[in-house]
């Protein structure tokens, strides 16, 4: 991992932006909450989605993005009932 004075390298920033763009442009993931962080050629995915399919789709997209060598997928799957109860308390 290349870091200079605690700052991300240009390569890490570019990889992060490419992965974000790919995830946001996918029709199934448009409304998902997924945070992307890159350190060197390793990408970390964190967030919440409503299905296993979306979790693994985000990982596949990240893995297929130019420059990515490894993906750590910490995306949580939130059931529809949990989403409803969460929004109930947000009022």
N, C-alpha and C positions, 0 to 999 in steps of 0.2 A: 504494500500500500504506500503510495507516494503522498506525502503531505508536507507542506511547507508552512512553518509557523502556525500550525493548527488550521490552516485554510485548505479547502479542497483544491485539488489540481484541476486544471482546465479539462483534462480528459474525463475526470469524475463528473464534473458539471455537465459536460456534453452527453455522457452516457445517461445521467439522471434525466436530462431534458428529453432525450430520445425515448426512453422508457415511458415517461409521463405522457408524452405526445401519443405514443402508440396505444397506451391504456385508455386515455381519454377519447381517442378517436374510434374505439371499438364500440359498436352499438349496444352490446350487452353490458358493458362496464361504464357507460357514460354517467350514470347517476350513482355510481358506487363511491364510497369514501376509501380511497387507497392512497397512502403516502409512500413516496419513493425516495430512497436515499442511496447514493452510490459512494463507495469508498474504493478507489482504484477501479478494478473490473468486477467488483462484487456489488450486487444490488440487494437492498433490503426492502421488502414490501410489508407494510403495516396498515391495518384498517379493518373495515367490517363490510361484509357482503352477505347477501341472503341465500346463497347456494354454494355447494361444493364446486359446481361447474364454474362459477365465476372466480372462485379462489384459484383453481388450477389454470383457468384461462389467463388470469393475470400473470401467473408464474410462467406459463408457456410464452406469452408475449414478451416478458422480460428476458427469458432465455434466448429468444430468437432475435433480440435486438443487437445490432452491431456493437461489438466491443465488450459485451457482457460475457464473463466466464463462469460466474456462479450467482445463484439467487437464493436468498434466505427468505422464505415465505412465512410471515407471522400474521397473515390475514385471518381474522376470526369469522366464523359463520354464525350469523344471527338469524334465528328462526323468525318467521313472520309474527308469531304470537309475542315474542320478545320485543320486536320492533313496535308493535301496537302498544304494549304496556309501557315502553320507554317514552313514546310520544305522549301517552296519557299523562305522565308526570311532568312533561316539559311545558304544559299549558300554564 
